[in-house]
Amino acid sequence: MSDNLKGIISDIHRTSVVDGPGIRTAVFLQGCPLRCIWCHNPETQQMKIGQFGSRVVELSEVVAECKKDLAYYNVSGGGVTISGGEPLMQPLFTLKFLQELKKAGIHTALDTSGYASRTIVEKTLLFTDLYLFDYKVTDPLSHSELTKRPLKGILDNLEFLLKNKASVILRCPLVPGVNDQEEHLQAIAGMGNKYPSLVQVDILPWHSMGNVKYIKLGRKVDSHLPRGNVSKQMIDHYRAFFIEHGCSKVVVRDR
Ligand code: SF4
């Protein structure tokens, strides 16, 4: 292993059950090129050390930490999820990390915005068992406004992964009044038909738990965001919409 290879992480969550199948260790890498107005993890956006526990780590140290829960992964069908931020902002670290996990026989998931160069995305294919790939906004103009990055390259990367037989779960954050317009819901519903090889489409209703982090960072919560969490009625509405549209692959999560 490249023992001295270093990366910047913001956190490690052991025994997570919300970051992919089974029981997982989720490793959150620092740095993200997007600026989604609803981001729950604004502390991960900048490549800063010392904020909210962000720190430099050696790859060997993180891999050793992940190996501690091998028994849990094995009984639950779990593994390790590399998340962020955007893990592909630290491409060398992420690629080596994936490689080392595979060497240890651990299931790997990469949680990504999809905003990365094709060369890097292609290199992940060999060592990634599952992609948790964001699909946030359908209208290209709104996508640029709400995330500060264009949509096209992201969709191209998604198509590239699917053409190359990658396992992909699409993850769609829905924020009432921001990106839950009928057009976007229709487009999400259409993804299952357009890409039959998608493993699943997860709908992630917005919650306000990240707001406190903005305050701690001295930043303002975007004024377009709802005051509180998505209501149960709204979650039921999303569920009904996707059932009506016959979307067997769509799973609407509770907040
Ligand atoms: S891609 Fe994820 S981490 Fe990056 S700004 Fe958007 S929500 Fe936050």
Boltz pocket constraint, residues with backbone or C-beta under 6 A from the ligand:
constraints:
  - pocket:
      binder: B
      contacts: [[A, 32], [A, 33], [A, 34], [A, 35], [A, 36], [A, 38], [A, 39], [A, 40], [A, 41], [A, 42], [A, 44], [A, 45], [A, 84], [A, 85], [A, 86], [A, 113]]
      max_distance: 6.0
